[in-house]
Amino acid sequence: MKNENTGKSIYDVSISLAFLGLIIAWCLMILLPFVSILLWGLILALALAPLHRMLTRLLRGKKKLASFIIVLIGLAIIIIPTWLFMDSIVDSVKGIKTSFQAGTLTIPPPSEKVKTWPVFGDQLYALWNSASVNLEKTIADHREQLAGFGSKAAKGILSVGGGVLQFIVSLIIAGILLVTAGAGEGIRKVFRKLAGERGDEFADIANKTVGNVVKGILGVAFIQAFLVGLGFVLAKVPYAGLWTLLVFIMAILQLPPTLVVIPVAIYLFSVLNPLPAILWTIYLLLAGISDNVLKPVLLGKGAPVPMLIIFLGVVGGFILSGFIGLFTGAIVLSLGYKLMVSWMNGNQVQKPSDPLITSSKE
């Protein structure tokens, strides 16, 4: 009789666990399309929590008003530059299409200075000169390459637009989490379940890592791209918004924005007089290396994790989640690295002799 009861108990537990696993898997499948948005909303809530607390004190405890102000300012920061960028692209494309159909689209002949550009100067001069002499023939000769480039450019713009929409939704979710104040405590409860007595310690590491990556990586990239983009706009560089976006992505990837600045500087020397070209080049180069000053100011003690972790997180996140993965990938992998290092070290003091661990200290 006892064996029968034990057998029934095992069957009951097995069926209950299977049913519970089915429900959990089903829930995960339903939430899978929204994982990036929800994750980014949680990250934004953790990063904006100190600002929300400070603003709440200034507003005498009005949490909802503080959250509304933060979300409103965030939406303005996201929507206004995006609108100007997309409007500039659309107007440029419409103008080119109208001029081409009317037969009035002309390409100015290249300067002789283009021939002196290193590596690709001669080829670029020949292509540019051919387009200025007979644009239709040049387009016909390179139709396949132009079609491929146009398709990739259109997909890239759509990806950016989708990423911006995800940002907006995530920011609204972050505002709701800030009002309910459930994000931080919810994370602590999860870590307490997983890590027991060290749950609060891991939760603090997670919170600090998110804040450091947002400030030290995303914040620096945004400021750097703004400074460089401002120079592009004032110097009247064609498609300044597109080059600024490229600078922003490269800054997140921890690649030097000077890779974009140098070709633009060469272009400025080909269309401007020497003195203004030199002055704009100096400004753009200084803006391109401004991260050397911004990172110590925003991070205090250096990057929260090694740059290799940031790079892998950004690239992997982009492959996995598209444009928004540029941000979530770096933060999630940084967080995972910090938690792994803390878990492996246990209660031991981290040894300064280990370069990987030393570079990840806060």
C-alpha positions in Angstrom: 0.0 0.0 0.0 2.8 2.3 0.9 4.5 1.6 -2.5 1.3 2.4 -4.3 1.0 5.8 -2.5 4.6 6.5 -3.3 4.1 5.7 -6.9 1.0 7.9 -7.1 2.9 10.7 -5.4 5.7 10.4 -8.0 3.2 10.5 -10.8 1.4 13.4 -9.4 4.6 15.4 -8.9 5.8 14.5 -12.4 2.5 15.6 -14.0 2.5 18.8 -12.0 6.1 19.6 -13.0 5.4 18.8 -16.6 2.3 21.1 -16.6 4.2 23.8 -14.8 7.0 23.5 -17.4 4.5 23.7 -20.2 3.0 26.9 -18.7 6.4 28.5 -18.3 7.5 27.6 -21.8 4.2 28.9 -23.2 4.6 32.2 -21.3 8.2 32.5 -22.6 7.1 31.9 -26.2 4.4 34.6 -25.8 6.8 37.1 -24.3 9.7 36.3 -26.7 8.8 39.0 -29.3 8.8 41.6 -26.5 12.0 40.5 -24.7 14.2 43.2 -26.1 11.7 45.9 -25.3 11.0 44.7 -21.8 14.7 44.2 -21.1 15.6 47.6 -22.3 12.7 49.1 -20.3 14.1 47.4 -17.1 17.6 48.6 -17.9 16.4 52.2 -18.4 14.4 52.0 -15.1 17.5 50.9 -13.2 19.7 53.6 -14.9 17.1 56.4 -14.3 16.2 55.4 -10.8 18.8 57.8 -9.1 17.5 60.7 -11.2 13.9 59.8 -10.5 14.6 59.7 -6.7 16.3 63.1 -6.8 13.5 64.7 -8.9 10.9 63.1 -6.6 12.5 64.9 -3.6 12.5 68.2 -5.5 8.8 67.7 -6.3 8.0 66.8 -2.7 7.2 63.2 -3.2 5.3 63.3 -6.4 6.6 60.1 -8.1 4.2 60.1 -11.0 5.0 63.7 -12.0 8.8 63.0 -11.7 8.4 59.9 -13.9 6.3 61.9 -16.4 8.9 64.6 -16.7 11.7 62.1 -17.2 9.7 60.2 -19.9 8.7 63.5 -21.6 12.3 64.7 -21.8 13.5 61.3 -22.9 10.9 61.2 -25.7 12.0 64.7 -26.8 15.6 63.6 -26.9 14.7 60.6 -29.0 12.0 61.9 -31.3 13.3 65.4 -32.3 16.7 64.3 -33.7 15.2 61.2 -35.3 12.5 63.4 -37.0 15.1 65.9 -38.3 17.3 63.0 -39.5 14.5 61.2 -41.3 13.1 64.4 -42.7 16.5 65.3 -44.1 16.9 61.9 -45.7 13.4 61.9 -47.2 13.8 65.5 -48.6 17.2 64.6 -50.1 15.8 61.5 -51.8 12.8 63.3 -53.1 14.9 66.2 -54.5 17.3 63.8 -56.2 14.4 61.8 -57.7 12.6 64.9 -59.0 15.8 66.3 -60.5 16.7 63.0 -62.1 13.2 62.6 -63.7 13.3 66.2 -65.0 16.8 65.7 -66.4 18.2 68.5 -64.3 20.2 66.4 -61.9 23.9 67.3 -62.4 27.0 66.2 -60.6 29.7 68.9 -60.2 33.1 67.9 -61.6 35.6 66.7 -59.0 38.5 68.8 -57.9 42.0 67.8 -59.1 42.8 67.3 -55.4 40.8 64.1 -55.4 43.5 62.4 -57.5 45.9 63.0 -54.7 43.8 61.1 -52.1 45.6 58.0 -51.0 44.6 54.4 -52.0 41.4 55.2 -53.9 42.0 58.7 -55.2 42.4 57.8 -58.9 39.4 55.4 -59.0 37.1 57.8 -57.2 38.2 60.7 -59.5 37.4 58.6 -62.6 34.0 57.5 -61.3 33.1 61.1 -60.1 34.2 62.6 -63.4 32.2 60.0 -65.4 29.1 60.9 -63.3 29.6 64.6 -63.9 29.9 64.1 -67.7 27.2 61.5 -68.3 25.2 60.6 -65.2 22.7 58.3 -66.9 25.5 56.2 -68.5 27.3 56.0 -65.2 24.2 54.8 -63.4 23.5 52.3 -66.1 27.1 50.9 -65.9 26.8 50.5 -62.1 23.1 49.6 -61.9 23.6 46.4 -59.9 26.0 47.9 -57.4 23.7 50.9 -56.8 20.7 48.6 -56.4 22.5 46.5 -53.8 23.7 49.6 -52.0 20.2 51.1 -52.0 18.6 48.0 -50.7 21.1 47.8 -47.8 20.6 51.5 -47.0 16.8 51.1 -47.0 17.0 48.1 -44.7 19.4 50.0 -42.4 17.1 53.0 -42.2 14.1 50.7 -41.5 16.1 49.0 -38.8 17.0 52.3 -37.2 13.3 53.4 -37.3 12.2 50.1 -35.7 14.9 50.6 -33.0 13.7 54.1 -32.3 10.1 52.8 -31.9 11.3 50.2 -29.5 13.2 52.8 -27.5 10.0 54.9 -27.2 8.0 51.9 -25.9 10.8 50.9 -23.6 11.0 54.4 -22.2 7.3 54.4 -21.4 7.7 51.0 -19.7 10.6 52.4 -17.7 8.5 55.3 -16.6 5.8 52.9 -15.3 8.4 50.8 -13.4 9.8 54.0 -11.8 6.3 54.9 -10.5 5.6 51.5 -9.2 9.2 51.1 -7.8 8.9 47.4 -8.5 11.9 46.9 -10.7 14.7 47.1 -8.2 13.0 45.1 -5.5 11.8 42.5 -8.0 15.5 42.0 -9.2 16.6 41.6 -5.6 13.9 39.0 -4.9 15.1 37.0 -8.0 18.8 37.2 -6.9 17.8 36.2 -3.4 16.1 33.1 -4.8 19.1 32.2 -7.0 22.0 33.2 -4.8 20.6 33.0 -1.2 22.5 35.2 1.2 24.6 36.8 -1.5 21.4 37.8 -3.5 21.5 41.4 -2.4 25.2 41.6 -3.2 24.6 40.4 -6.7 21.7 42.7 -7.1 23.9 45.7 -6.2 26.5 44.5 -8.7 23.8 44.3 -11.4 22.5 47.8 -10.6 26.0 49.3 -10.5 27.0 47.6 -13.7 24.0 48.8 -15.6 24.6 52.4 -14.3 28.2 52.3 -15.3 27.7 50.9 -18.8 24.8 53.4 -19.5 27.0 56.3 -18.4 30.4 55.2 -19.5 29.5 53.6 -22.8 26.1 54.9 -24.1 26.5 58.3 -22.5 29.9 58.8 -23.9 28.8 57.6 -27.3 25.9 60.0 -27.3 27.9 63.1 -26.3 30.7 62.2 -28.7 28.3 61.7 -31.6 26.5 65.0 -30.7 29.8 67.0 -30.7 30.9 65.4 -34.0 27.5 65.7 -35.6 27.3 69.4 -34.6 30.6 70.0 -36.5 29.2 68.1 -39.5 26.0 70.2 -39.6 27.8 73.6 -39.1 30.5 72.6 -41.7 27.6 71.8 -44.1 28.7 68.2 -44.7 26.2 66.4 -47.0 24.0 63.8 -45.2 25.4 65.0 -41.8 22.7 63.0 -40.0 23.8 59.7 -41.6 27.5 60.3 -40.7 26.5 61.2 -37.2 24.6 58.0 -36.7 27.6 56.1 -38.0 29.8 57.9 -35.5 27.3 57.0 -32.7 27.4 53.3 -33.6 31.2 53.2 -33.9 31.5 54.9 -30.5 29.3 52.2 -29.0 31.4 49.5 -30.7 34.4 51.1 -29.0 35.9 51.9 -32.5 37.5 55.3 -33.1 35.1 57.8 -34.7 38.1 59.2 -36.4 37.6 56.5 -39.0 34.6 58.6 -40.1 36.1 62.0 -39.3 39.2 61.6 -41.5 37.3 60.9 -44.8 35.0 63.9 -44.0 38.1 66.0 -43.3 39.5 65.0 -46.7 36.2 66.0 -48.3 36.3 69.4 -46.5 39.8 70.1 -47.9 38.5 69.4 -51.4 35.6 71.8 -51.2 36.8 74.6 -48.7 39.6 77.0 -48.5 42.6 75.7 -46.5 42.0 77.8 -43.3 38.4 76.8 -42.7 39.2 73.2 -43.7 42.0 73.1 -41.1 39.9 74.6 -38.4 37.0 72.2 -39.0 39.4 69.3 -39.1 40.9 70.3 -35.8 37.5 70.5 -34.2 36.3 67.2 -35.6 39.4 65.4 -34.5 39.2 66.8 -31.0 35.5 65.8 -30.9 36.4 62.4 -32.2 38.9 61.7 -29.3 36.7 63.4 -26.7 36.0 59.9 -25.2 39.4 60.0 -23.6 38.2 62.9 -21.4 34.6 61.8 -21.1 35.1 58.3 -19.9 37.2 59.1 -16.8 34.8 61.9 -15.9 31.7 59.7 -16.2 33.2 56.4 -14.9 35.6 57.7 -12.4 37.7 54.6 -12.2 37.6 53.4 -15.7 35.4 51.0 -17.7 33.2 48.7 -15.6 34.4 45.7 -17.7 37.1 45.0 -20.3 36.5 46.5 -23.7 36.5 43.0 -25.3 33.3 42.2 -23.3 31.7 45.5 -24.5 32.7 44.8 -28.1 31.4 41.2 -28.0 28.2 42.3 -26.3 27.5 45.1 -28.9 28.2 42.9 -32.0 26.4 39.9 -30.6 23.5 42.0 -29.4 23.2 43.6 -32.9 23.2 40.2 -34.6 20.6 38.8 -32.2 18.2 41.8 -31.7 19.0 44.4 -34.4 19.6 48.0 -33.7 18.4 47.9 -30.1 20.8 45.0 -29.4 23.7 47.5 -29.7 22.6 48.7 -26.3 21.1 45.7 -24.6 23.9 43.4 -25.7 26.7 45.4 -24.1 24.7 45.8 -20.8 23.6 42.2 -20.5 27.0 40.7 -21.3 28.7 43.2 -19.0 26.3 42.2 -16.2 26.9 38.5 -16.9 30.6 39.0 -16.8 30.5 40.9 -13.5 28.3 38.3 -11.9 30.5 35.5 -13.1 33.6 37.1 -11.7 31.9 37.8 -8.4 30.6 34.3 -8.2 33.9 32.7 -9.1 35.9 34.8 -6.6 33.3 34.1 -3.8 34.3 36.0 -0.7 37.9 36.2 -1.8 39.5 39.6 -2.6 40.2 40.1 -6.3 43.9 39.9 -7.1 45.2 43.0 -8.8 47.7 40.9 -10.7 44.9 39.5 -12.9 44.6 42.1 -15.8 41.2 40.9 -16.8 39.8 41.3 -13.3 41.7 44.5 -12.6 40.3 46.2 -15.7 36.8 45.3 -14.5 37.0 46.9 -11.1 34.5 49.7 -10.4 
